[in-house]
Amino acid sequence: MYYFIIVIVIAAVVLRATETGLLDMLNWSIASATNFVPFYAGIDGTPSATDLYPELSRLEVDFYDIRREVVALIPYSMSVPTMQDTYNHMFMNAVSTKRGRKWFHPISTQLWRLIYGKHLDIFNNIATDKWRTLNLILYGHVIADNAELCPRLVSHLIEMDCVQTALLSFMHPGAHVPPHSDPATGVLRYQLAFVVPKQRQDCYMIVDGKRYVWEEGKSVVFDTAFKHEVHNNTDECRINLFVDLHRPLSDVPKLFQQLANIANRYSPGTQAVINNSRIDKQT
């Protein structure tokens, strides 16, 4: 028993000293069994998103009816929380700088750092009031209040086994999300553009140095493990659907990712994110 404790303590010290977290170990297991590329679908030389994930055809066939639901949310888009406002709760406020923190906050922060390492600060680093996200599904949990705002869209999403997490992304005029890579490698990111500014060439993302310009009704699948950033240099709002799709895995990486998904699904942090994801249409 003592040897086990000693090993755990040594591992914790090494992980903390190197700013490596348990998440990095999961990512390494996936990387060792996966051929990473920046774009998987939606650009020249790649298949369509529905070729990769046929279930996504539900969304693309029904695009215009779903779009009507999405457009109706534009007047309330500034009431949608920012990514920082919602997702920092995933870590139970470990990275909060607000006053009134509990006495155990420094301890809990160090424990979260053992899990997430340097990734713990990501939502503070990319935060902007001009980027707001309406969570719809989070690790299999449907966020009921938000789902009522776009029931047709959510009715399709809940029928798809490939969906891990889904949200609507509101990128307001002048928004810029700086270069970053997402913490987890167990997913691929699907985007379907519902509302794109008229000057669409000035609203784009860059993934691993390659520029992608959205077009309404068009979709793309890319890997958020690569550095990516977003610019909206227009005077109109851009609205996309984000879906994190389960990455095809096998053997040990698949097992590790399944365990991570279960842990995230039942984490109190996930419930805290859900509780802080709702919008008030009266504001």
ABEGO torsion letter per residue (X at the ends): XAAAAAAAAAAAAAAAAAGBBAAAAAAAAAAAABBBBABABGBBGBBBAAAABAAAAAAAAAAAAAAAAAAAAAAAAAABBBAAAAAAAAAGGAABABBGBBAAAAAAAAAAAAAAEAAAAAAAAABBAABBBBBABBGGBBBAAAAAABAAAAAAAAABAABABBBBBBBBBGBBBBBBBBABAABBBBBBBABBBABAAABBBBBGGBBBBBBBGBBBBBBAABBBBBBBABABBBBBBBBBBBBBBBEAAAAAAAAAAAAAAABAAAAAAAAAABBBAAX
